Structures are given as structure tokens and as C-alpha cells.
Amino acid sequence: MSYIFSALIGIIIGSFPTAYLILKKIKNIDITKAGTGNVGAMNSFEVTQSRTLGLLVFIIDFLKGFLTVYIVKNLFGNEFSIIMISLIGAVFSHCFSFWIKFRGGRGLATAAGGASLLSLPILGIWILLWLISYAFRRNIHFGNFSATLLTGALSFSSSEIMNKYTNPSANSNLEFSILVSLMLLIILIKHIKPIKEYFARQNLKTREKENE
């Protein structure tokens, strides 16, 4: 029952459609129909050109992950699998919120919020990989996709080290790898469309240069 209740806590908290409610209230904008349609901080900023609103959305989405882990830790104790299931639930329902017809954001802020309390090494590795990836292509979506994919791979290849510095640690390295990669897979799925669009633009630029 602990797993079910922890998952429900994550799903309920994560489903709060931050960007949709804030932009609808302040700007009378339906974020699901504006810009990329993504219900997250980046699209909120791009649509409104307001750093304040973009940051506000990011902070609240970050807190959704943080509060999920904090609440479940206090209710059910330091059991990695139970806590991680709740965070997976929060990330999933953030990405596919039932309040807005299963639309949502891409899950990064919510995942980061949970990881900041559960596993700083995972968050630190992701940020480092993002910086390297972004420097290589100068594209946020490429950085997001690459860092998430590589962190998922490292959760298997370096699970012993990453699990050791996670609080609480998983009962086994395989449990750690599977649950972490499952959360990252949700994030990757939400990045398929923007990464395909990015490479399509790159291919178009390449063809245009060849035809000059």
C-alpha cells in the first residue's frame, strides 16, 4: 500500500498545471495553444517574454518534485524505491496532467526538485552533461535530450557510485538503475518532438549551404 499511496501523492502534486494556471490568470493566455504548446517554464518565457513569469513557473514546478520527495520521506521513511516511485509519479503527471487533457511540461524542473533532496549526484551529473552538450550545439533541447540520455546510461554503467551517494540508497544497484532510468525515459519521451525538429532544421541548413 505504501507504493500506491506514494505514487498517488506524486501524481496529485505533479499534476498541478503551473504554467497553464499562471498564464491564464495573469496574461489570459492558454499556454497549451501558444508557442510550442509545452506547459513549462521555457515556453512560458518565450510566449510572454517575461523572465519573472518563466522563473515563477520553474520554481513552482521545481517545488512539486521537492515537496513530493519531502512528504513521502516523512510519511513512509527512507526507502528509496517508495520515494522514487512517488517522484516518477510526479514527473509523469507533470508531463501528462489530467487537469489539462494530459498535456504538460517536459518534466525537468520537477525531476530536478526531487533529485535535489534525493540524489544530488544525479542532478550534478545531469547539469554537467547539459553544459557540455549545450556548449557543443548551442541548443537547449539538444542539451536537455543529450544530458538526460547520458545520465540514464550512467545510471546503469556507474550505478554503484551513484547509488552510494544517494540518500537513501537503493537496496540494489539494479533497482537504482531501473527506477532512475524510468523517470528519465518519461523526460526523453517529451523531448522527442523538439529534438526531431532541431535536427530537421539542421538538415535544412546543411542542404541550403550545399545549394549555394
C-alpha positions in Angstrom: 0.0 0.0 0.0 2.9 2.3 0.7 3.9 2.2 -3.0 0.3 3.0 -4.1 -0.1 5.9 -1.7 3.3 7.4 -2.5 2.6 7.2 -6.2 -0.8 8.9 -5.7 0.9 11.7 -3.7 3.4 12.3 -6.6 0.7 12.1 -9.2 -1.6 14.6 -7.4 1.2 17.1 -6.7 2.8 16.7 -10.1 -0.4 17.2 -12.0 -0.8 20.8 -10.8 -0.6 22.7 -14.2 1.6 25.6 -13.1 2.2 27.4 -16.4 -1.3 26.9 -17.6 -2.9 28.4 -14.5 -0.4 31.3 -14.1 -0.5 32.4 -17.7 -4.3 32.1 -17.9 -4.7 34.2 -14.7 -2.1 36.9 -15.4 -2.0 37.1 -19.2 -5.2 35.4 -20.2 -3.1 33.1 -22.4 -3.8 29.4 -22.9 -0.2 28.0 -22.9 -1.3 24.7 -24.4 -2.2 26.7 -27.6 0.6 29.2 -27.6 4.2 28.9 -28.7 5.2 25.2 -28.7 2.2 24.3 -26.6 4.6 23.0 -23.9 3.3 23.7 -20.4 6.6 24.6 -18.8 8.9 27.4 -17.8 10.7 27.8 -21.2 7.6 28.1 -23.3 6.1 30.5 -20.6 9.1 32.8 -21.0 9.1 32.6 -24.8 5.4 33.3 -25.1 5.3 36.2 -22.6 8.9 37.4 -22.9 8.8 37.7 -19.1 11.7 36.3 -17.2 9.7 36.8 -14.0 6.9 34.5 -15.1 9.3 32.0 -16.6 11.2 31.8 -13.3 8.0 31.6 -11.3 6.8 28.7 -13.3 10.2 27.0 -12.9 10.3 27.5 -9.2 6.8 26.1 -8.6 7.5 23.1 -10.9 10.8 22.5 -9.1 8.9 22.6 -5.7 6.5 20.0 -7.0 9.3 17.4 -7.1 10.9 18.7 -3.9 7.7 18.5 -1.9 6.8 15.1 -3.3 10.1 13.6 -2.0 9.9 15.6 1.2 6.3 14.5 2.0 6.9 10.8 1.1 10.1 10.7 3.1 8.4 11.9 6.2 5.3 9.7 5.7 7.0 6.4 4.7 10.6 6.8 5.8 13.9 6.4 4.0 13.0 3.7 1.4 14.5 4.6 -2.0 12.0 2.6 -4.1 9.0 4.2 -2.4 10.4 7.7 -2.7 11.4 7.2 -6.3 8.0 5.8 -7.2 6.5 9.0 -5.9 8.9 11.2 -7.9 8.2 9.2 -11.1 4.5 9.7 -10.4 5.1 13.5 -10.0 7.2 13.7 -13.2 4.7 11.7 -15.2 1.7 13.7 -14.1 3.5 16.9 -14.7 4.2 15.8 -18.3 0.7 14.4 -18.7 -1.6 16.3 -16.4 -5.1 15.0 -16.3 -6.3 18.6 -15.5 -5.5 19.8 -19.0 -6.3 16.8 -21.1 -2.9 15.1 -20.4 -0.9 17.9 -21.7 2.1 19.2 -19.7 5.7 20.2 -19.5 8.8 18.2 -20.1 9.5 17.2 -16.5 13.0 18.6 -16.0 12.2 21.1 -13.3 10.0 18.6 -11.3 12.7 15.9 -11.6 15.4 18.4 -10.5 13.4 19.3 -7.5 13.1 15.7 -6.3 16.7 14.9 -7.2 17.9 17.9 -5.1 16.6 16.2 -2.0 17.1 12.6 -3.0 20.3 12.4 -5.1 22.5 15.4 -5.7 25.0 13.3 -7.6 22.3 12.6 -10.3 21.4 16.2 -10.5 25.0 17.3 -10.6 25.9 14.8 -13.3 22.9 15.9 -15.4 23.9 19.6 -15.1 27.5 18.9 -16.1 26.4 16.8 -19.1 24.0 19.5 -20.1 26.7 22.2 -20.0 28.9 20.1 -22.2 26.1 19.2 -24.6 24.9 22.8 -24.8 28.4 24.1 -25.5 28.7 21.6 -28.3 25.5 22.5 -30.2 24.2 25.7 -28.5 20.7 24.4 -28.4 18.7 23.9 -25.2 16.7 21.0 -26.4 19.8 19.2 -27.6 21.4 19.8 -24.2 18.3 18.5 -22.4 18.0 15.4 -24.5 21.7 14.5 -24.5 22.1 15.1 -20.8 19.0 13.0 -19.9 20.0 10.2 -22.3 23.6 10.1 -21.0 22.5 10.3 -17.3 20.2 7.3 -17.9 23.1 5.4 -19.4 25.4 6.3 -16.5 22.7 5.2 -14.0 23.5 1.6 -15.3 27.2 1.9 -16.0 28.1 3.8 -12.8 25.2 2.7 -10.6 27.4 1.6 -7.8 28.9 5.0 -7.3 25.7 7.0 -8.0 23.7 4.8 -5.7 26.3 5.1 -2.9 25.9 8.8 -2.7 22.1 8.8 -3.0 20.1 9.3 0.3 18.6 6.9 0.9 20.4 4.4 -1.3 18.5 1.7 -3.2 18.6 -1.8 -1.9 20.4 -2.9 -5.1 22.2 -1.1 -7.9 19.8 -2.7 -10.4 16.8 -1.2 -8.5 18.5 2.2 -8.6 19.3 1.9 -12.3 15.8 0.8 -13.3 13.9 3.4 -11.3 16.1 6.3 -12.3 16.1 5.4 -15.9 12.3 5.0 -15.9 12.0 8.6 -14.7 14.5 9.8 -17.3 12.6 7.9 -20.0 9.5 9.9 -19.4 11.5 13.1 -19.8 13.1 11.7 -23.0 9.7 10.9 -24.5 8.6 14.5 -24.0 11.8 15.7 -25.8 11.4 13.5 -28.9 9.4 16.2 -30.8 11.7 19.2 -30.1 14.8 17.1 -30.8 13.4 15.9 -34.2 12.5 19.5 -35.1 16.0 20.6 -34.2 17.7 18.0 -36.4 15.2 18.8 -39.2 16.3 22.4 -39.1 20.0 21.4 -39.0 19.5 19.2 -42.1 17.7 22.1 -43.9 20.5 24.5 -43.2 23.0 21.9 -44.4 21.1 21.4 -47.7 20.8 25.2 -48.2 24.5 25.6 -47.8 25.2 22.8 -50.3 22.9 24.5 -52.8 24.6 28.0 -52.5 
